[in-house]
Amino acid sequence: MSTHTTDYTHLAETLQALGIECDMSLDTRTRYATDESVFAVMPELIVFPKDTAQVQTIVRTVGELNQQGNAFSLTPRAAGTGLSGGSLNDSVIIDTAKYLSGFDELLILPDGTARIAARPGAFFRDFDAYTKKHGFFLPPYPSSRDICTVGGMVANNAAGPDSLKYGHTAQYVAELEVVLHDGWAYTLKPLQFDELCDAIRQDNALGAVYRDVWMRIENSLDILQAGKPESSKNSSGYAIWDVLKADSIESFKTGQGTFSLIPLFAGSQGTLGIITNIVFSVIPETEVSDLLVVPIQHIESIGEGIQTLLEHNPRNIEIFDDRTYKLARSNLSFFKTQFYAQSFTQYMRFLFHFWMNELFSFKQRTPSFVLLVTFDGVTKVQANKELKAAYMHMHAEGRRAWYVRSAGRTEMFWKIRFASYSLAKLGKENRRPAAFLEDMIIPPRFLPEFLAELTETLRTYDAEYAMHGHGGNGHFHFYPLLDFTNPETPRKIKQMADDCFALARRYKGNICGEHNDGIIRTPYLSQLFTQDMLATFVAIEHAFDPNDIFNPGKKVHPKFDIVSYIRKTN
């Protein structure tokens, strides 16, 4: 339970006297009570810091008042596009999107890469347009790229279509400015051994963290690295296995490799402190190939088809199912509203290519799944060379594949893929696509068996769903259509999560590929990690946040009962 409203009134008055914007109105609190997850948690106070100094003031003030018997906690939130409930809290929300936005000029480095500093509330779409204007890009963008912020991407260690080749967001964070529990701002960056020794000697909150984490790694490196999930993608837990980048402890002590707390903070969902500035390392933009489209008629062939494509190092292998395509066919006006409101000509081009695909490619027989595959390289000729090799390989194995050169037809397929989640909302009236099974990841070799069993499992719950995802990783986003006004829905969600997560683990899969733990997956971390690793996570969180003021209930010590906090509206 949260503390009394009068305490929050006092906190708001105290912060306002210090020049910090606050809002306790019911309308505002209600807006912040939900995100894109299945949960609803009513906060008591929303604060809007204008800069790092104000974030420090908020943390210090809360710390001082908590010493007087209060129990305030702080949860950072940006665009609220997360699917796991990570930005929800019943205490204080720190809005980082209103003022902590924007980014600096790009700095090109001698090695051909570049760096750019951005505040957590900067929208990725603006950041992406700027970096690409200068010939660089940040590869691991999520599918919510048009509405998410870079701070949310770091906090969740986001990934997306191009992560098949380029990995997660954390790999592109060069430095982080963070406010820790003592109310001071610190810079996290990779350190060599002599720098780490200096950091350990610091008599402050950061020094204490360095001492704790280094002790754990020096004493148990092999055990910690063995605890890393084996899946090709993971955003669960605290990635302590990535802190030391060196061949061994001994080689690190002789000056080889680095030690960095960034892998712990990136993906921590605000449970270790508050991010106030991010320095990204961006890479030269590549040339992308034409499109390879692979229709999959029978579920039995999906795993082998994906494994064949993976031999050619694709940039991405995206997937959507027949329900997504049929929803597109039934709701073509959706694309006009969503994408082409300003251009009737472009909308007509979309319709032309859609119906040409119906007549000459699908021939009224919609595949069970459609794979969209691209390659990249220094030149488009090089990228298309890889595409042609994959195309020939698929045909040599007797698999259908289409080499799509038309920009209009390519755009048509990608619009359907990225509209899959929104199209799912059109499936049935009074139902909402529920994001709680959307982050399971299965090794491609097990996909036919897993998908067949999952279909049967969801059928027992009478749950219709649309599916899309990142096929190259075996990473599927399932969104069952549920009525959140039905009082039986919360318990149904919990039972479905129990059954489906257990199924994923039985096929050596992960339940948390890129959307992080939040409220929905924190109670299930024991399925992914040993008790010793879970105890390490608890110790890491305590080292950073000894008074548990940062986003409690996520990652460790789950406090939000899944059934009780399911939203009641569609």
Summary of the structure (lengths in Angstrom):
residues: 570
radius of gyration: 23.8
end to end distance: 25.4
largest distance: 72.7
contacts: 2030
relative contact order: 0.13
helix: 43%
strand: 19%
